[in-house]
Amino acid sequence: MVKVVIADRMGKGQNVAKGVEAAGGTAVVVPGMGADMRLGQVMDKEKADMGISFCGSGGAGAITAHTQFGWPERHGMRSVQEGITAIEDGNKVLGFGFMDQEALGTALVEAWNKKYPEA
């Protein structure tokens, strides 16, 4: 079962978490304002498989997680398909503009499970 940490600059992420759980994943939502900047630390603590960062630019939390822990990341994404492609390309940390959508969480977990069926 894939474990996903969700960190939103504005403290949101609950809708994406619903999608993650609907697809059979485990979601951990980082609470509070500026949560995206703590994404890497929470991923490390939770031993998460994937991290999703949301902010205006779609990059700060993902880049910070990559810098701190070296995980492959893609940022600046604005669509579900970009996230799917990022997973297919082997990225573990995904940075989006504000997209707290259930469909995004579901699609990302499905893409992860397809890429890593043994996990």
Secondary structure per residue as TSV (DSSP state, phi and psi in degrees):
chain	resnum	aa	ss	phi	psi
A	1	M	-	360.0	128.2
A	2	V	-	-75.8	135.4
A	3	K	E	-108.0	125.3
A	4	V	E	-121.1	126.1
A	5	V	E	-97.3	132.0
A	6	I	E	-118.2	124.2
A	7	A	E	-133.4	116.3
A	8	D	E	-112.9	135.2
A	9	R	T	-53.3	-34.3
A	10	M	T	-97.2	9.7
A	11	G	S	81.1	15.1
A	12	K	-	-96.0	-159.4
A	13	G	-	120.4	-1.4
A	14	Q	H	-65.5	-33.7
A	15	N	H	-69.9	-42.6
A	16	V	H	-61.3	-40.2
A	17	A	H	-59.5	-40.3
A	18	K	H	-59.7	-42.1
A	19	G	H	-66.1	-40.8
A	20	V	H	-58.8	-47.6
A	21	E	H	-70.2	-34.7
A	22	A	H	-63.1	-30.0
A	23	A	T	-89.3	3.2
A	24	G	T	96.9	7.0
A	25	G	-	-91.1	173.4
A	26	T	E	-109.2	128.1
A	27	A	E	-109.9	137.1
A	28	V	E	-123.4	114.4
A	29	V	E	-97.3	123.5
A	30	V	E	-77.4	122.9
A	31	P	-	-81.0	156.6
A	32	G	S	92.5	161.9
A	33	M	T	-63.7	143.4
A	34	G	T	73.2	17.0
A	35	A	G	-59.1	-30.8
A	36	D	G	-58.5	-30.7
A	37	M	G	-75.3	-11.0
A	38	R	G	-104.4	6.5
A	39	L	H	-53.8	-52.9
A	40	G	H	-60.6	-41.7
A	41	Q	H	-64.0	-41.1
A	42	V	H	-71.3	-39.2
A	43	M	H	-57.8	-44.2
A	44	D	H	-64.1	-47.3
A	45	K	H	-61.6	-42.0
A	46	E	H	-84.3	-6.7
A	47	K	T	54.6	48.7
A	48	A	-	-77.6	155.7
A	49	D	S	-85.1	-36.8
A	50	M	E	-142.2	150.2
A	51	G	E	-128.7	142.1
A	52	I	E	-124.0	126.0
A	53	S	E	-114.8	137.9
A	54	F	E	-125.2	130.0
A	55	C	-	-158.5	178.6
A	56	G	S	-57.7	-45.9
A	57	S	S	-83.9	-21.6
A	58	G	S	78.1	22.6
A	59	G	-	-133.8	-33.3
A	60	A	H	-54.8	-52.0
A	61	G	H	-67.4	-38.8
A	62	A	H	-67.3	-43.6
A	63	I	H	-65.6	-39.9
A	64	T	H	-64.2	-43.6
A	65	A	H	-62.1	-41.0
A	66	H	H	-64.0	-45.2
A	67	T	H	-62.6	-41.9
A	68	Q	H	-74.5	-37.7
A	69	F	H	-123.1	-8.8
A	70	G	-	79.9	7.6
A	71	W	-	-67.7	142.7
A	72	P	-	-65.0	135.8
A	73	E	E	-137.9	157.9
A	74	R	E	-135.3	136.8
A	75	H	E	-132.7	174.5
A	76	G	E	77.0	18.2
A	77	M	E	-82.0	149.8
A	78	R	-	-134.7	8.1
A	79	S	S	-145.2	159.8
A	80	V	H	-61.1	-44.0
A	81	Q	H	-61.5	-38.0
A	82	E	H	-61.0	-39.0
A	83	G	H	-65.8	-41.4
A	84	I	H	-61.1	-46.6
A	85	T	H	-62.0	-39.7
A	86	A	H	-60.8	-41.2
A	87	I	H	-66.5	-45.3
A	88	E	H	-58.2	-31.3
A	89	D	T	-83.5	0.4
A	90	G	T	95.3	13.6
A	91	N	-	-80.8	144.2
A	92	K	S	-106.1	-26.8
A	93	V	E	-116.9	126.9
A	94	L	E	-120.1	126.0
A	95	G	E	-110.0	122.8
A	96	F	E	-121.6	156.1
A	97	G	S	-65.9	178.0
A	98	F	S	-61.9	110.9
A	99	M	-	-145.3	56.8
A	100	D	-	-76.5	77.8
A	101	Q	-	-123.1	134.5
A	102	E	H	-57.7	-40.6
A	103	A	H	-60.3	-33.2
A	104	L	H	-65.1	-47.4
A	105	G	H	-59.7	-43.6
A	106	T	H	-63.0	-48.1
A	107	A	H	-63.6	-39.4
A	108	L	H	-67.8	-40.9
A	109	V	H	-66.0	-41.0
A	110	E	H	-62.1	-41.7
A	111	A	H	-65.3	-41.1
A	112	W	H	-60.9	-48.0
A	113	N	H	-63.6	-32.0
A	114	K	H	-70.8	-41.8
A	115	K	H	-72.5	-38.3
A	116	Y	-	-122.4	68.5
A	117	P	T	-66.1	-21.3
A	118	E	T	-82.0	-12.3
A	119	A	-	-74.3	360.0
